[in-house]
């Protein structure tokens, strides 16, 4: 926790590069679909050269309109194409982990987790061997889940040491209908990474740690014996700095 990552969109890195380098910040680089269409390998090599202080890196894959568990094969094919390109970029940046959204929405799938699981396994099965070969963790992030059932079942079905979870505190706070202790009790063993931000349960505001209602004391007490990637997801420089300062109180 002493060396957390900070989530930064790829297209904003140049804006903050001096600050990033001066503070030797570890990065989670969010690469949107738009960025994927604009960049090539030479851009990624140039970025890696600019990050000459050898930071720890993670990648956040694109997610808008993508669906790794899609029933429609063409939608899933586009999703796979996007994710394949992310792994190409990862071969250059060599991140510790790549974060992907689960894509599960219970109403969209009419509460039929089996359909989503079946198609998700087809998608992730294409990437787990590559992740092992590249020594990269695939971390599936909770989004609209109001309980951990679908994520637990996906972890059980995939059964890979390189396939786990990114637990997002803000999304849990906004959508979960069960207590944090119960959620962590079911998923603790699969969590590789934490996305750390806060809200008041009315909107995904990405506030600084401690400025909303999420129970960070329980989170860190429950996971204190796990080696994790801690990623601050603030939507402003001020909220990032506040979160980094408050994280230090949990590392004593």
N, C-alpha and C positions, 0 to 999 in steps of 0.2 A: 504494500500500500504506500510505501515511501516514494515510489516512482510510478505514479499513475499515468495512464494515457489520457490524451485530450482529443475529443472528436472534432475534426475539422474537415469541411468539404474540400475536395480536391481543388476546386476553382477558387477557393479563398486562401490557399496556403501562401501564395505570393504576397497577399495583403498583410499577412502576419509573420512572414518568414523571419524578419529581424528579431521579433519578439520570441518566436519559437526557438531560434538558434541561441539567442542570448540566455534563455532559461533552460536550454537543453531538454525540451519537452518531448516526451514520448507521444506518438501520434496514432490515433485511429483515423485513417483517411477514408472519407466517404466518397465513393465514386458512383455518381448517378449515371443513368442511362445516357443522358445528354453528354456528360463528360466522356463516356465510352465512345460515343460517336465522333468526338472531337480530338481525342488523343491517340498517339501511336506509341510504339515501344521507345522511340527516341525521346519522347516527352518524359516517360517514366524513368529512363536512364538519367536524364538531366535532373529530374527531381531527386533521385537517389544521390547524385553527386552533390547537390546543394545541401542535403541533409548530412553533412560531412562529420557530424559529431556522433554518428553511429547510434541513433535512437532505436529503441524497441518500437516496432510498428505492428499495427493490425490494420485490416481493411474492412470497411463496411460496404457490402455489395449493394447494387441498385435494388429497388423493391417496388416502386410505383408500377401498378398494372401487371406485375409479374406474379406467378403462382406456381411454386414447385409441386404442389399437389393437385394441379388443375385436372379436371375431367376432360376438357377439350385438349386433344393432343397437340394442336397447333399452338395453343397458348403455352403449353408446357415446353414445346420445341423452342419458342422464342425465349422462354425463361432459361432453358438449358444453354442456348446460344450466348445469352448475356453472362451467365455464370462461368461458362467456358472461357470467355474473354477475361473475366476477373482472375481466373487461375493463371492465365498467361501473364497478366500483370504481376501476380503474386510470385511467379518464377523469377522476376526481376527484383521486386521489393523485399522478398523473403520475410513476410510477416509471421508473427507467432500464431495468429488466428484470422479467420475471415468470418464476419458476422453476416448472417442471412435472416430475413424475416420468415416466419413460419408459413404465412399465407393462409392460416386457418381462421375461418369465421363460421361459427356454429350455425347461424341462420342461413348462410349461403349454401352450406352443405346439408341443410335440413337435419342437423344433429347426427349425421351419419359419419362418424369418425372413420369407419372402415374404408370408405371410398377415398377419403383424403389420405389416410395411411398408405393404402395400396399404391396410389399414384406418387406420393412423396417418396416412398422407398425406391420406385423406379428412377426418380430424378437423382436422389442422393447416392444411390448405388453407382451412378456414373462418376462420382467425384471422390468417394471415400478412399479408393485405392490411390488416387493422385495425391490426396491430402496426406496419406501415410508416407508415400514416397518423398513428398516435399517437406515432411515433418511440420505440417500445418494443422491446426485444429479448425474444424468446422463448428461454428457456434450458432445455434438456432435461437433467435430472439423471440420472447413472448411479446405479442402485440395486443390483440383483442381478446385473448383468452381470459375467461372469468373463473376458470379453475384449471389445474395442471394436467388433466386427464390425457388430452391429446398429445401433449409434449412428452409425458411419461411413456405413453405407448410407443411414440416414435423412437424414443431413446432405446426402449427395450427391443424393438424390432430391428433397429440398426446395429445395436450391440457392438459398437466400435469405440476403442479408446481415443480415436481422433474425431469423434462425433459427439458433441455435447450441446450445452446451452449457454446462452448469454442472458442472464436474468436482468431485466430492465425494471428498475424501481418505479419510475414514473408510470409505465404502462400497467404494472401491477396495481399501483395505487388508484389508477383511474378505472380499471376494468374488473379487478378481481372481486368475487363474491365470497371468497373464503379467507380465513385468517392467514397472515404471513407465515406463522409457525407451521401450519398444516401444508401450505404450498412448499415451503423449504423442506419439510419432512419427506415429501414425495420426490423432490427433484434435486436435493442437495448433492447427491453423489455424481450428478451429471453436469453440474455448473462449472464452466471454465472461466467465465468472464462476467463482470458486472457492468451494467450501464447505470451510472449514478446521476440522478437528477430528481427534482421534487415538484409537487403540485398540490393544489388544495382539493383535488378530486372533481373539479369542475371542467378542467381543460388540461391538455398535455402541454403545460407551460414551460417545461424545462427550466425550472427555477433552480437556484443554488441549493445544495444540500442544507437541510434544516429550515428552509423558508416555506415549506409546505407541511403536509401531514404524514408523510411516509415515516415508518418506524425504523430508522437507521440503527438504533441501538440493538434491536432484536436481530436485524440482518447481520451486523458485524459480529455480534456475540455468537450467532449460530454458525457462521462460516469462518470463525477465527482460526481454525486449524487447517484450512484449505489454501493451497497456493493458487491464486487467482490473478487474472488481469483486471485491474480496476480502471474503468474508463469514465471520465467526467464528460457528461453531455450537456453543456450549457449553451444557450443561444445568444450569449453576449460575453464579451471579455470579462466584464465585471462578475458575472455569475460563475464563470470558470475560476477566476481568482479566489472568490469566496469559497467555492467548493474545495479547491486545493488546500486552502488554509484549514477548513473544517475537517478534512480528511486526516490531517496530522493529529488531531485530537483522538482519533481512533487507533492510531498506530503506536501510542505510548504504552 
